[in-house]
Amino acid sequence: MNESGPILLFDGVCNLCNRLVIFIIRRDKEAKIKFAALQSETGKYFLKKCNLSGESIDSIVYIEGTGCFLKSSAVLHLLKSIGGAWSLLHGFIVIPKFIRDFFYDLIAKNRYRIFGKTDTCLVPSQDIEERFLS
């Protein structure tokens, strides 16, 4: 399994999460960030490596080096990785985690109701297929 580079684990049936993946693909010009759905065997493998249980995860997980980041920390580290002006948002890391995660949890709790849900995970097109770990 290719474990090089940063990896984003996302909820494959969540429309908001799928939009986030598309957002990252369009802005990560170096194509360094790889993706896996939390529900996939690959996602479960990486959750286990991070000592996380798939049943208790209601968040994206961003893995970079030996670090596993959840919730708002995952988003901020992810934005830093794509670079450009987006990396400036990493400055919000100075806000205490419990405050950042309060707002993250508020969105996560309502994401299916607000953004909807799909019956299947995102199926990548051939030109970006290599960025999805299987």
PAVO-701692 format. One record per residue: residue in three letters; x negated, y, z of N, C-alpha, C in turn. Coordinates in nm, 4 decimals. Atoms other than C-alpha are relative to their C-alpha. Layout:
<nodes>
code = ALA; n.X = X; n.Y = Y; n.Z = Z; ca.X = X; ca.Y = Y; ca.Z = Z; c.X = X; c.Y = Y; c.Z = Z;
...
</nodes>
This chain:
<nodes>
code = MET; n.X = -0.0841; n.Y = -0.1175; n.Z = 0.0000; ca.X = 0.0000; ca.Y = 0.0000; ca.Z = 0.0000; c.X = -0.0891; c.Y = 0.1244; c.Z = 0.0000;
code = ASN; n.X = 0.0779; n.Y = -0.1225; n.Z = 0.0114; ca.X = -0.1382; ca.Y = 0.3398; ca.Z = -0.0995; c.X = 0.0348; c.Y = 0.0941; c.Z = 0.1144;
code = GLU; n.X = -0.0241; n.Y = -0.0842; n.Z = -0.1161; ca.X = -0.1764; ca.Y = 0.5407; ca.Z = 0.2201; c.X = -0.0799; c.Y = 0.1291; c.Z = -0.0063;
code = SER; n.X = 0.0797; n.Y = -0.1211; n.Z = 0.0080; ca.X = -0.3915; ca.Y = 0.8241; ca.Z = 0.0903; c.X = 0.0892; c.Y = 0.1215; c.Z = -0.0176;
code = GLY; n.X = -0.0736; n.Y = -0.1251; n.Z = 0.0117; ca.X = -0.2703; ca.Y = 1.1777; ca.Z = 0.1225; c.X = 0.1170; c.Y = 0.0083; c.Z = 0.0939;
code = PRO; n.X = -0.1159; n.Y = -0.0172; n.Z = -0.0875; ca.X = 0.0200; ca.Y = 1.3213; ca.Z = 0.3153; c.X = 0.1227; c.Y = -0.0723; c.Z = -0.0536;
code = ILE; n.X = -0.1204; n.Y = 0.0761; n.Z = 0.0357; ca.X = 0.3499; ca.Y = 1.1305; ca.Z = 0.3178; c.X = 0.1205; c.Y = 0.0622; c.Z = 0.0702;
code = LEU; n.X = -0.1257; n.Y = -0.0485; n.Z = -0.0562; ca.X = 0.7030; ca.Y = 1.2594; ca.Z = 0.3702; c.X = 0.1002; c.Y = -0.1145; c.Z = 0.0004;
code = LEU; n.X = -0.1073; n.Y = 0.0986; n.Z = -0.0137; ca.X = 0.9581; ca.Y = 1.0109; ca.Z = 0.5022; c.X = 0.1294; c.Y = 0.0785; c.Z = 0.0147;
code = PHE; n.X = -0.1239; n.Y = -0.0770; n.Z = 0.0021; ca.X = 1.3102; ca.Y = 1.1324; ca.Z = 0.4340; c.X = 0.1197; c.Y = -0.0937; c.Z = -0.0032;
code = ASP; n.X = -0.1258; n.Y = 0.0747; n.Z = 0.0029; ca.X = 1.6709; ca.Y = 1.0175; ca.Z = 0.4676; c.X = 0.0446; c.Y = -0.0075; c.Z = -0.1463;
code = GLY; n.X = -0.0265; n.Y = 0.0167; n.Z = 0.1427; ca.X = 1.7333; ca.Y = 0.8757; ca.Z = 0.1205; c.X = 0.1434; c.Y = 0.0214; c.Z = -0.0421;
code = VAL; n.X = -0.1404; n.Y = -0.0196; n.Z = 0.0363; ca.X = 2.1111; ca.Y = 0.9143; ca.Z = 0.1350; c.X = 0.0491; c.Y = 0.1415; c.Z = 0.0335;
code = CYS; n.X = -0.0358; n.Y = -0.1364; n.Z = -0.0388; ca.X = 2.1103; ca.Y = 1.2750; ca.Z = 0.2614; c.X = -0.0279; c.Y = 0.0956; c.Z = -0.1159;
code = ASN; n.X = 0.0171; n.Y = -0.0945; n.Z = 0.1107; ca.X = 2.1671; ca.Y = 1.5363; ca.Z = -0.0083; c.X = -0.0984; c.Y = 0.1116; c.Z = 0.0348;
code = LEU; n.X = 0.0950; n.Y = -0.1039; n.Z = -0.0413; ca.X = 1.9766; ca.Y = 1.8003; ca.Z = 0.1900; c.X = -0.1427; c.Y = -0.0522; c.Z = -0.0085;
code = CYS; n.X = 0.1336; n.Y = 0.0601; n.Z = 0.0047; ca.X = 1.6769; ca.Y = 1.5669; ca.Z = 0.2239; c.X = -0.0458; c.Y = -0.0208; c.Z = -0.1441;
code = ASN; n.X = 0.0344; n.Y = 0.0186; n.Z = 0.1406; ca.X = 1.6875; ca.Y = 1.4811; ca.Z = -0.1471; c.X = -0.0348; c.Y = 0.1331; c.Z = -0.0656;
code = ARG; n.X = 0.0323; n.Y = -0.1341; n.Z = 0.0535; ca.X = 1.6907; ca.Y = 1.8542; ca.Z = -0.2292; c.X = -0.1364; c.Y = 0.0462; c.Z = 0.0501;
code = LEU; n.X = 0.1318; n.Y = -0.0337; n.Z = -0.0537; ca.X = 1.3902; ca.Y = 1.9002; ca.Z = -0.0002; c.X = -0.1093; c.Y = -0.0696; c.Z = -0.0809;
code = VAL; n.X = 0.0988; n.Y = 0.0743; n.Z = 0.0794; ca.X = 1.2019; ca.Y = 1.6297; ca.Z = -0.1920; c.X = -0.0191; c.Y = 0.0673; c.Z = -0.1364;
code = ILE; n.X = 0.0085; n.Y = -0.0670; n.Z = 0.1307; ca.X = 1.2814; ca.Y = 1.7995; ca.Z = -0.5248; c.X = -0.0714; c.Y = 0.1350; c.Z = 0.0148;
code = PHE; n.X = 0.0653; n.Y = -0.1280; n.Z = -0.0297; ca.X = 1.1768; ca.Y = 2.1365; ca.Z = -0.3751; c.X = -0.1511; c.Y = -0.0197; c.Z = 0.0113;
code = ILE; n.X = 0.1426; n.Y = 0.0267; n.Z = -0.0199; ca.X = 0.8406; ca.Y = 1.9885; ca.Z = -0.2695; c.X = -0.0658; c.Y = -0.0422; c.Z = -0.1308;
code = ILE; n.X = 0.0571; n.Y = 0.0464; n.Z = 0.1270; ca.X = 0.7817; ca.Y = 1.8133; ca.Z = -0.6035; c.X = -0.0273; c.Y = 0.1185; c.Z = -0.0921;
code = ARG; n.X = 0.0157; n.Y = -0.1169; n.Z = 0.0883; ca.X = 0.8305; ca.Y = 2.1424; ca.Z = -0.7896; c.X = -0.1109; c.Y = 0.0938; c.Z = 0.0461;
code = ARG; n.X = 0.0974; n.Y = -0.0955; n.Z = -0.0524; ca.X = 0.5901; ca.Y = 2.3327; ca.Z = -0.5638; c.X = -0.1357; c.Y = -0.0612; c.Z = 0.0321;
code = ASP; n.X = 0.1265; n.Y = 0.0684; n.Z = -0.0289; ca.X = 0.3212; ca.Y = 2.0737; ca.Z = -0.4887; c.X = -0.0704; c.Y = -0.0283; c.Z = -0.1325;
code = LYS; n.X = 0.0614; n.Y = 0.0077; n.Z = 0.1333; ca.X = 0.1247; ca.Y = 2.1400; ca.Z = -0.8064; c.X = -0.1095; c.Y = -0.1059; c.Z = -0.0095;
code = GLU; n.X = 0.1059; n.Y = 0.1015; n.Z = 0.0009; ca.X = -0.1567; ca.Y = 1.9041; ca.Z = -0.7058; c.X = 0.0554; c.Y = -0.1414; c.Z = 0.0178;
code = ALA; n.X = -0.0676; n.Y = 0.1295; n.Z = -0.0184; ca.X = 0.0956; ca.Y = 1.6220; ca.Z = -0.6483; c.X = -0.0665; c.Y = -0.0847; c.Z = 0.1078;
code = LYS; n.X = 0.0683; n.Y = 0.0725; n.Z = -0.1074; ca.X = -0.0766; ca.Y = 1.5299; ca.Z = -0.3237; c.X = 0.0961; c.Y = -0.0659; c.Z = 0.0982;
code = ILE; n.X = -0.0954; n.Y = 0.0537; n.Z = -0.0963; ca.X = 0.2370; ca.Y = 1.4641; ca.Z = -0.1160; c.X = 0.0759; c.Y = -0.1174; c.Z = -0.0621;
code = LYS; n.X = -0.0731; n.Y = 0.1199; n.Z = 0.0419; ca.X = 0.3881; ca.Y = 1.1162; ca.Z = -0.1478; c.X = 0.1290; c.Y = -0.0094; c.Z = 0.0813;
code = PHE; n.X = -0.1319; n.Y = 0.0076; n.Z = -0.0611; ca.X = 0.7434; ca.Y = 1.0187; ca.Z = -0.0531; c.X = 0.0432; c.Y = -0.1450; c.Z = 0.0200;
code = ALA; n.X = -0.0646; n.Y = 0.1293; n.Z = -0.0223; ca.X = 0.9311; ca.Y = 0.7236; ca.Z = 0.0939; c.X = 0.1273; c.Y = 0.0258; c.Z = 0.0794;
code = ALA; n.X = -0.1255; n.Y = -0.0102; n.Z = -0.0743; ca.X = 1.2896; ca.Y = 0.6891; ca.Z = 0.2121; c.X = -0.0154; c.Y = -0.0709; c.Z = 0.1342;
code = LEU; n.X = 0.0035; n.Y = 0.0625; n.Z = -0.1325; ca.X = 1.3278; ca.Y = 0.6141; ca.Z = 0.5817; c.X = 0.0601; c.Y = -0.1404; c.Z = -0.0031;
code = GLN; n.X = -0.0715; n.Y = 0.1271; n.Z = 0.0060; ca.X = 1.5591; ca.Y = 0.3258; ca.Z = 0.4860; c.X = -0.0781; c.Y = -0.1092; c.Z = -0.0729;
code = SER; n.X = 0.0758; n.Y = 0.0975; n.Z = 0.0788; ca.X = 1.3011; ca.Y = 0.1563; ca.Z = 0.2610; c.X = -0.0957; c.Y = -0.0800; c.Z = 0.0878;
code = GLU; n.X = 0.0994; n.Y = 0.0807; n.Z = -0.0719; ca.X = 1.0595; ca.Y = -0.1158; ca.Z = 0.3686; c.X = -0.1270; c.Y = 0.0806; c.Z = 0.0226;
code = THR; n.X = 0.1179; n.Y = -0.0857; n.Z = -0.0131; ca.X = 0.7764; ca.Y = 0.1304; ca.Z = 0.3058; c.X = 0.0211; c.Y = 0.1021; c.Z = 0.1113;
code = GLY; n.X = -0.0320; n.Y = -0.0962; n.Z = -0.1053; ca.X = 0.9478; ca.Y = 0.3897; ca.Z = 0.5246; c.X = -0.0074; c.Y = -0.0639; c.Z = 0.1371;
code = LYS; n.X = 0.0025; n.Y = 0.0715; n.Z = -0.1274; ca.X = 0.9931; ca.Y = 0.1347; ca.Z = 0.8022; c.X = -0.1428; c.Y = -0.0337; c.Z = 0.0419;
code = TYR; n.X = 0.1414; n.Y = 0.0284; n.Z = -0.0262; ca.X = 0.6255; ca.Y = 0.0384; ca.Z = 0.7719; c.X = -0.0684; c.Y = 0.1224; c.Z = 0.0608;
code = PHE; n.X = 0.0648; n.Y = -0.1214; n.Z = -0.0502; ca.X = 0.5139; ca.Y = 0.3986; ca.Z = 0.8207; c.X = 0.0592; c.Y = 0.0452; c.Z = 0.1337;
code = LEU; n.X = -0.0590; n.Y = -0.0315; n.Z = -0.1306; ca.X = 0.7608; ca.Y = 0.4547; ca.Z = 1.1057; c.X = -0.0672; c.Y = -0.0828; c.Z = 0.1088;
code = LYS; n.X = 0.0645; n.Y = 0.0890; n.Z = -0.0966; ca.X = 0.6081; ca.Y = 0.1566; ca.Z = 1.2812; c.X = -0.1427; c.Y = 0.0470; c.Z = 0.0284;
code = LYS; n.X = 0.1361; n.Y = -0.0517; n.Z = -0.0186; ca.X = 0.2579; ca.Y = 0.2986; ca.Z = 1.2248; c.X = -0.0006; c.Y = 0.1229; c.Z = 0.0904;
code = CYS; n.X = -0.0129; n.Y = -0.1204; n.Z = -0.0836; ca.X = 0.3798; ca.Y = 0.6170; ca.Z = 1.3968; c.X = 0.0637; c.Y = -0.0314; c.Z = 0.1351;
code = ASN; n.X = -0.0659; n.Y = 0.0438; n.Z = -0.1241; ca.X = 0.5306; ca.Y = 0.4132; ca.Z = 1.6836; c.X = 0.1393; c.Y = 0.0596; c.Z = 0.0137;
code = LEU; n.X = -0.1363; n.Y = -0.0525; n.Z = 0.0009; ca.X = 0.8797; ca.Y = 0.5270; ca.Z = 1.5856; c.X = 0.0964; c.Y = -0.1105; c.Z = -0.0417;
code = SER; n.X = -0.1045; n.Y = 0.0956; n.Z = 0.0359; ca.X = 1.2011; ca.Y = 0.3288; ca.Z = 1.5588; c.X = 0.0916; c.Y = 0.0635; c.Z = -0.1035;
code = GLY; n.X = -0.0867; n.Y = -0.0513; n.Z = 0.1057; ca.X = 1.4091; ca.Y = 0.3716; ca.Z = 1.2437; c.X = 0.1391; c.Y = 0.0358; c.Z = 0.0478;
code = GLU; n.X = -0.1348; n.Y = -0.0264; n.Z = -0.0489; ca.X = 1.7336; ca.Y = 0.3633; ca.Z = 1.4414; c.X = 0.0092; c.Y = 0.1326; c.Z = 0.0736;
code = SER; n.X = -0.0048; n.Y = -0.1209; n.Z = -0.0815; ca.X = 1.6383; ca.Y = 0.6604; ca.Z = 1.6572; c.X = -0.0440; c.Y = 0.1256; c.Z = -0.0765;
code = ILE; n.X = 0.0494; n.Y = -0.1142; n.Z = 0.0764; ca.X = 1.5117; ca.Y = 0.8860; ca.Z = 1.3783; c.X = 0.1150; c.Y = 0.0723; c.Z = -0.0685;
code = ASP; n.X = -0.0968; n.Y = -0.0870; n.Z = 0.0655; ca.X = 1.7382; ca.Y = 1.1715; ca.Z = 1.2774; c.X = -0.0762; c.Y = 0.1225; c.Z = -0.0495;
code = SER; n.X = 0.0928; n.Y = -0.1049; n.Z = 0.0382; ca.X = 1.4594; ca.Y = 1.3718; ca.Z = 1.1206; c.X = -0.0825; c.Y = -0.0463; c.Z = -0.1190;
code = ILE; n.X = 0.1039; n.Y = 0.0375; n.Z = 0.0935; ca.X = 1.2151; ca.Y = 1.3844; ca.Z = 0.8393; c.X = -0.1247; c.Y = -0.0293; c.Z = 0.0829;
code = VAL; n.X = 0.1269; n.Y = 0.0290; n.Z = -0.0650; ca.X = 0.8731; ca.Y = 1.2492; ca.Z = 0.9309; c.X = -0.1082; c.Y = 0.0360; c.Z = -0.1001;
code = TYR; n.X = 0.1104; n.Y = -0.0404; n.Z = 0.0868; ca.X = 0.5600; ca.Y = 1.4067; ca.Z = 0.7874; c.X = -0.1274; c.Y = -0.0572; c.Z = 0.0586;
code = ILE; n.X = 0.1220; n.Y = 0.0671; n.Z = -0.0439; ca.X = 0.2417; ca.Y = 1.2020; ca.Z = 0.8104; c.X = -0.1169; c.Y = 0.0611; c.Z = -0.0758;
code = GLU; n.X = 0.1194; n.Y = -0.0593; n.Z = 0.0600; ca.X = -0.0901; ca.Y = 1.3723; ca.Z = 0.7514; c.X = -0.1197; c.Y = -0.0434; c.Z = 0.0827;
code = GLY; n.X = 0.1127; n.Y = 0.0550; n.Z = -0.0740; ca.X = -0.4134; ca.Y = 1.2015; ca.Z = 0.8457; c.X = 0.0515; c.Y = -0.0956; c.Z = 0.1057;
code = THR; n.X = -0.0473; n.Y = 0.0844; n.Z = -0.1093; ca.X = -0.3524; ca.Y = 1.0455; ca.Z = 1.1849; c.X = 0.1194; c.Y = 0.0617; c.Z = 0.0727;
code = GLY; n.X = -0.1124; n.Y = -0.0676; n.Z = -0.0645; ca.X = -0.0737; ca.Y = 1.2906; ca.Z = 1.2749; c.X = 0.1344; c.Y = -0.0378; c.Z = -0.0595;
code = CYS; n.X = -0.1389; n.Y = 0.0260; n.Z = 0.0397; ca.X = 0.2962; ca.Y = 1.2057; ca.Z = 1.2627; c.X = 0.0845; c.Y = 0.1119; c.Z = 0.0595;
code = PHE; n.X = -0.0756; n.Y = -0.1165; n.Z = -0.0447; ca.X = 0.5175; ca.Y = 1.5126; ca.Z = 1.2816; c.X = 0.1486; c.Y = -0.0212; c.Z = -0.0259;
code = LEU; n.X = -0.1453; n.Y = 0.0139; n.Z = 0.0088; ca.X = 0.8925; ca.Y = 1.5228; ca.Z = 1.3416; c.X = 0.0652; c.Y = 0.1376; c.Z = 0.0040;
code = LYS; n.X = -0.0882; n.Y = -0.1161; n.Z = -0.0098; ca.X = 1.1689; ca.Y = 1.7800; ca.Z = 1.3059; c.X = -0.0669; c.Y = 0.1263; c.Z = -0.0523;
code = SER; n.X = 0.0513; n.Y = -0.1281; n.Z = 0.0482; ca.X = 1.0591; ca.Y = 2.1440; ca.Z = 1.2824; c.X = -0.1510; c.Y = -0.0041; c.Z = -0.0242;
code = SER; n.X = 0.1448; n.Y = 0.0118; n.Z = 0.0203; ca.X = 0.6916; ca.Y = 2.0514; ca.Z = 1.3170; c.X = -0.0291; c.Y = -0.0644; c.Z = -0.1347;
code = ALA; n.X = 0.0166; n.Y = 0.0644; n.Z = 0.1302; ca.X = 0.7261; ca.Y = 1.8232; ca.Z = 1.0136; c.X = 0.0205; c.Y = 0.1007; c.Z = -0.1120;
code = VAL; n.X = -0.0298; n.Y = -0.0998; n.Z = 0.1036; ca.X = 0.8812; ca.Y = 2.1040; ca.Z = 0.8086; c.X = -0.1142; c.Y = 0.1006; c.Z = -0.0110;
code = LEU; n.X = 0.1049; n.Y = -0.1022; n.Z = 0.0024; ca.X = 0.6148; ca.Y = 2.3569; ca.Z = 0.9076; c.X = -0.1322; c.Y = -0.0542; c.Z = -0.0537;
code = HIS; n.X = 0.1226; n.Y = 0.0604; n.Z = 0.0533; ca.X = 0.3234; ca.Y = 2.1210; ca.Z = 0.8381; c.X = 0.0142; c.Y = -0.0306; c.Z = -0.1490;
code = LEU; n.X = -0.0278; n.Y = 0.0266; n.Z = 0.1410; ca.X = 0.4840; ca.Y = 2.0227; ca.Z = 0.5077; c.X = -0.0157; c.Y = 0.1272; c.Z = -0.0832;
code = LEU; n.X = 0.0104; n.Y = -0.1273; n.Z = 0.0720; ca.X = 0.5155; ca.Y = 2.3870; ca.Z = 0.3995; c.X = -0.1450; c.Y = 0.0478; c.Z = -0.0074;
code = LYS; n.X = 0.1425; n.Y = -0.0361; n.Z = 0.0012; ca.X = 0.1534; ca.Y = 2.4476; ca.Z = 0.4960; c.X = -0.0740; c.Y = -0.0791; c.Z = -0.1077;
code = SER; n.X = 0.0669; n.Y = 0.0866; n.Z = 0.0975; ca.X = 0.0486; ca.Y = 2.1553; ca.Z = 0.2757; c.X = 0.0261; c.Y = 0.0399; c.Z = -0.1447;
code = ILE; n.X = -0.0261; n.Y = -0.0352; n.Z = 0.1403; ca.X = 0.2210; ca.Y = 2.2829; ca.Z = -0.0379; c.X = -0.0692; c.Y = 0.1298; c.Z = -0.0387;
code = GLY; n.X = 0.0822; n.Y = -0.1176; n.Z = 0.0265; ca.X = 0.0253; ca.Y = 2.6056; ca.Z = -0.0031; c.X = 0.0777; c.Y = 0.1200; c.Z = -0.0497;
code = GLY; n.X = -0.0597; n.Y = -0.1231; n.Z = 0.0489; ca.X = 0.0894; ca.Y = 2.9427; ca.Z = -0.1569; c.X = 0.0655; c.Y = 0.0772; c.Z = 0.1133;
code = ALA; n.X = -0.0709; n.Y = -0.0808; n.Z = -0.0986; ca.X = 0.3223; ca.Y = 3.1826; ca.Z = 0.0193; c.X = 0.0745; c.Y = -0.0872; c.Z = 0.1013;
code = TRP; n.X = -0.0726; n.Y = 0.0894; n.Z = -0.0902; ca.X = 0.5064; ca.Y = 2.8838; ca.Z = 0.1712; c.X = -0.0818; c.Y = -0.0326; c.Z = 0.1241;
code = SER; n.X = 0.0848; n.Y = 0.0340; n.Z = -0.1145; ca.X = 0.2084; ca.Y = 2.8135; ca.Z = 0.3955; c.X = 0.0061; c.Y = 0.1064; c.Z = 0.1099;
code = LEU; n.X = -0.0132; n.Y = -0.1055; n.Z = -0.1008; ca.X = 0.2677; ca.Y = 3.1469; ca.Z = 0.5712; c.X = 0.1059; c.Y = -0.0345; c.Z = 0.1042;
code = LEU; n.X = -0.1055; n.Y = 0.0391; n.Z = -0.0933; ca.X = 0.5793; ca.Y = 2.9951; ca.Z = 0.7288; c.X = -0.0521; c.Y = -0.0887; c.Z = 0.1125;
code = HIS; n.X = 0.0602; n.Y = 0.0822; n.Z = -0.1054; ca.X = 0.3489; ca.Y = 2.7661; ca.Z = 0.9253; c.X = -0.0252; c.Y = 0.0841; c.Z = 0.1251;
code = GLY; n.X = 0.0178; n.Y = -0.0892; n.Z = -0.1142; ca.X = 0.2995; ca.Y = 3.0693; ca.Z = 1.1511; c.X = 0.1087; c.Y = -0.0152; c.Z = 0.1047;
code = PHE; n.X = -0.1089; n.Y = 0.0224; n.Z = -0.0957; ca.X = 0.6342; ca.Y = 2.9834; ca.Z = 1.3115; c.X = -0.0317; c.Y = -0.1117; c.Z = 0.0996;
code = ILE; n.X = 0.0412; n.Y = 0.1065; n.Z = -0.0907; ca.X = 0.4501; ca.Y = 2.6974; ca.Z = 1.4823; c.X = -0.0247; c.Y = 0.0553; c.Z = 0.1404;
code = VAL; n.X = 0.0236; n.Y = -0.0620; n.Z = -0.1311; ca.X = 0.3786; ca.Y = 2.9458; ca.Z = 1.7647; c.X = 0.1278; c.Y = 0.0079; c.Z = 0.0841;
code = ILE; n.X = -0.1265; n.Y = 0.0028; n.Z = -0.0739; ca.X = 0.7484; ca.Y = 2.9412; ca.Z = 1.8570; c.X = 0.0072; c.Y = -0.1330; c.Z = 0.0737;
code = PRO; n.X = -0.0055; n.Y = 0.1271; n.Z = -0.0749; ca.X = 0.7982; ca.Y = 2.6841; ca.Z = 2.1321; c.X = 0.0840; c.Y = -0.1059; c.Z = -0.0731;
code = LYS; n.X = -0.0617; n.Y = 0.1115; n.Z = 0.0721; ca.X = 0.8933; ca.Y = 2.3446; ca.Z = 1.9914; c.X = 0.1471; c.Y = -0.0193; c.Z = 0.0375;
code = PHE; n.X = -0.1385; n.Y = 0.0228; n.Z = -0.0403; ca.X = 1.2124; ca.Y = 2.3171; ca.Z = 2.1963; c.X = 0.0949; c.Y = 0.1017; c.Z = -0.0642;
code = ILE; n.X = -0.0829; n.Y = -0.1001; n.Z = 0.0674; ca.X = 1.3422; ca.Y = 2.6381; ca.Z = 2.0366; c.X = 0.0127; c.Y = -0.0346; c.Z = -0.1486;
code = ARG; n.X = -0.0031; n.Y = 0.0370; n.Z = 0.1422; ca.X = 1.2433; ca.Y = 2.5353; ca.Z = 1.6813; c.X = 0.0866; c.Y = -0.1230; c.Z = -0.0221;
code = ASP; n.X = -0.0739; n.Y = 0.1261; n.Z = 0.0161; ca.X = 1.3867; ca.Y = 2.1870; ca.Z = 1.7284; c.X = 0.1489; c.Y = 0.0151; c.Z = 0.0298;
code = PHE; n.X = -0.1422; n.Y = -0.0260; n.Z = -0.0240; ca.X = 1.7149; ca.Y = 2.3254; ca.Z = 1.8651; c.X = 0.0687; c.Y = 0.0335; c.Z = -0.1324;
code = PHE; n.X = -0.0587; n.Y = -0.0395; n.Z = 0.1277; ca.X = 1.7813; ca.Y = 2.4880; ca.Z = 1.5269; c.X = -0.0087; c.Y = -0.1130; c.Z = -0.1026;
code = TYR; n.X = 0.0131; n.Y = 0.1159; n.Z = 0.0889; ca.X = 1.6486; ca.Y = 2.1844; ca.Z = 1.3377; c.X = 0.1113; c.Y = -0.1007; c.Z = 0.0294;
code = ASP; n.X = -0.1017; n.Y = 0.0977; n.Z = -0.0397; ca.X = 1.8815; ca.Y = 1.9551; ca.Z = 1.5348; c.X = 0.1407; c.Y = 0.0455; c.Z = -0.0377;
code = LEU; n.X = -0.1306; n.Y = -0.0548; n.Z = 0.0359; ca.X = 2.1770; ca.Y = 2.1850; ca.Z = 1.4702; c.X = 0.0307; c.Y = -0.0281; c.Z = -0.1475;
code = ILE; n.X = -0.0169; n.Y = 0.0279; n.Z = 0.1437; ca.X = 2.1253; ca.Y = 2.1502; ca.Z = 1.0940; c.X = 0.0082; c.Y = -0.1506; c.Z = -0.0235;
code = ALA; n.X = 0.0038; n.Y = 0.1456; n.Z = 0.0204; ca.X = 2.0393; ca.Y = 1.7783; ca.Z = 1.1115; c.X = 0.1310; c.Y = -0.0664; c.Z = 0.0425;
code = LYS; n.X = -0.1242; n.Y = 0.0583; n.Z = -0.0517; ca.X = 2.3506; ca.Y = 1.7004; ca.Z = 1.3140; c.X = 0.1161; c.Y = 0.0195; c.Z = -0.0977;
code = ASN; n.X = -0.1098; n.Y = -0.0346; n.Z = 0.0911; ca.X = 2.5744; ca.Y = 1.8623; ca.Z = 1.0506; c.X = -0.0345; c.Y = -0.0160; c.Z = -0.1475;
code = ARG; n.X = 0.0468; n.Y = 0.0030; n.Z = 0.1390; ca.X = 2.3781; ca.Y = 1.7854; ca.Z = 0.7326; c.X = 0.0920; c.Y = -0.0770; c.Z = -0.0944;
code = TYR; n.X = -0.0886; n.Y = 0.0761; n.Z = 0.0877; ca.X = 2.6160; ca.Y = 1.5207; ca.Z = 0.5954; c.X = 0.1288; c.Y = 0.0768; c.Z = -0.0253;
code = ARG; n.X = -0.1247; n.Y = -0.0756; n.Z = 0.0137; ca.X = 2.9197; ca.Y = 1.7374; ca.Z = 0.6594; c.X = -0.0196; c.Y = 0.1221; c.Z = -0.0907;
code = ILE; n.X = 0.0253; n.Y = -0.1227; n.Z = 0.0770; ca.X = 2.7628; ca.Y = 2.0514; ca.Z = 0.5067; c.X = -0.0493; c.Y = -0.0309; c.Z = -0.1413;
code = PHE; n.X = 0.0668; n.Y = 0.0245; n.Z = 0.1283; ca.X = 2.5490; ca.Y = 1.9071; ca.Z = 0.2247; c.X = 0.0459; c.Y = -0.1273; c.Z = -0.0693;
code = GLY; n.X = -0.0481; n.Y = 0.1233; n.Z = 0.0604; ca.X = 2.7114; ca.Y = 1.5700; ca.Z = 0.1677; c.X = -0.0999; c.Y = -0.1136; c.Z = 0.0117;
code = LYS; n.X = 0.0749; n.Y = 0.1244; n.Z = -0.0118; ca.X = 2.5812; ca.Y = 1.2195; ca.Z = 0.1417; c.X = 0.0182; c.Y = -0.0760; c.Z = -0.1304;
code = THR; n.X = -0.0074; n.Y = 0.0803; n.Z = 0.1208; ca.X = 2.5060; ca.Y = 0.9908; ca.Z = -0.1496; c.X = 0.0001; c.Y = -0.1480; c.Z = 0.0382;
code = ASP; n.X = -0.0058; n.Y = 0.1434; n.Z = -0.0292; ca.X = 2.5615; ca.Y = 0.6156; ca.Z = -0.1699; c.X = -0.1339; c.Y = -0.0702; c.Z = -0.0204;
code = THR; n.X = 0.1280; n.Y = 0.0628; n.Z = 0.0309; ca.X = 2.2107; ca.Y = 0.5456; ca.Z = -0.2978; c.X = -0.1135; c.Y = 0.0978; c.Z = 0.0234;
code = CYS; n.X = 0.1185; n.Y = -0.0831; n.Z = -0.0168; ca.X = 1.8608; ca.Y = 0.6713; ca.Z = -0.2416; c.X = -0.0373; c.Y = 0.0658; c.Z = -0.1334;
code = LEU; n.X = 0.0483; n.Y = -0.0728; n.Z = 0.1167; ca.X = 1.7009; ca.Y = 0.9177; ca.Z = -0.4823; c.X = -0.0812; c.Y = -0.0932; c.Z = -0.0895;
code = VAL; n.X = 0.0743; n.Y = 0.0811; n.Z = 0.0962; ca.X = 1.5772; ca.Y = 0.7405; ca.Z = -0.7967; c.X = -0.0867; c.Y = 0.0955; c.Z = -0.0808;
code = PRO; n.X = 0.0884; n.Y = -0.0938; n.Z = 0.0684; ca.X = 1.2689; ca.Y = 0.9192; ca.Z = -0.9295; c.X = -0.0096; c.Y = -0.0279; c.Z = -0.1504;
code = SER; n.X = 0.0221; n.Y = 0.0162; n.Z = 0.1438; ca.X = 1.2178; ca.Y = 0.9820; ca.Z = -1.2989; c.X = -0.1420; c.Y = -0.0520; c.Z = -0.0214;
code = GLN; n.X = 0.1297; n.Y = 0.0610; n.Z = 0.0283; ca.X = 0.9170; ca.Y = 0.8209; ca.Z = -1.4689; c.X = -0.1165; c.Y = 0.0956; c.Z = 0.0235;
code = ASP; n.X = 0.1121; n.Y = -0.0933; n.Z = -0.0124; ca.X = 0.7084; ca.Y = 1.1391; ca.Z = -1.4604; c.X = -0.0402; c.Y = 0.0270; c.Z = 0.1449;
code = ILE; n.X = 0.0376; n.Y = -0.0191; n.Z = -0.1406; ca.X = 0.7157; ca.Y = 1.1526; ca.Z = -1.0779; c.X = 0.0034; c.Y = -0.1301; c.Z = 0.0797;
code = GLU; n.X = -0.0152; n.Y = 0.1297; n.Z = -0.0665; ca.X = 0.7593; ca.Y = 0.7838; ca.Z = -0.9989; c.X = -0.1207; c.Y = -0.0380; c.Z = 0.0852;
code = GLU; n.X = 0.1207; n.Y = 0.0376; n.Z = -0.0731; ca.X = 0.3970; ca.Y = 0.7422; ca.Z = -0.8846; c.X = -0.0112; c.Y = 0.0697; c.Z = 0.1353;
code = ARG; n.X = 0.0037; n.Y = -0.0717; n.Z = -0.1277; ca.X = 0.4626; ca.Y = 0.9867; ca.Z = -0.5988; c.X = 0.0877; c.Y = -0.0670; c.Z = 0.1054;
code = PHE; n.X = -0.0891; n.Y = 0.0707; n.Z = -0.0917; ca.X = 0.7194; ca.Y = 0.7517; ca.Z = -0.4433; c.X = -0.0615; c.Y = -0.1345; c.Z = 0.0348;
code = LEU; n.X = 0.0626; n.Y = 0.1232; n.Z = -0.0461; ca.X = 0.5738; ca.Y = 0.4715; ca.Z = -0.2339; c.X = 0.1048; c.Y = -0.1096; c.Z = 0.0069;
code = SER; n.X = -0.0953; n.Y = 0.1116; n.Z = -0.0070; ca.X = 0.7378; ca.Y = 0.1333; ca.Z = -0.2628; c.X = -0.0642; c.Y = -0.1226; c.Z = 0.0596;
</nodes>
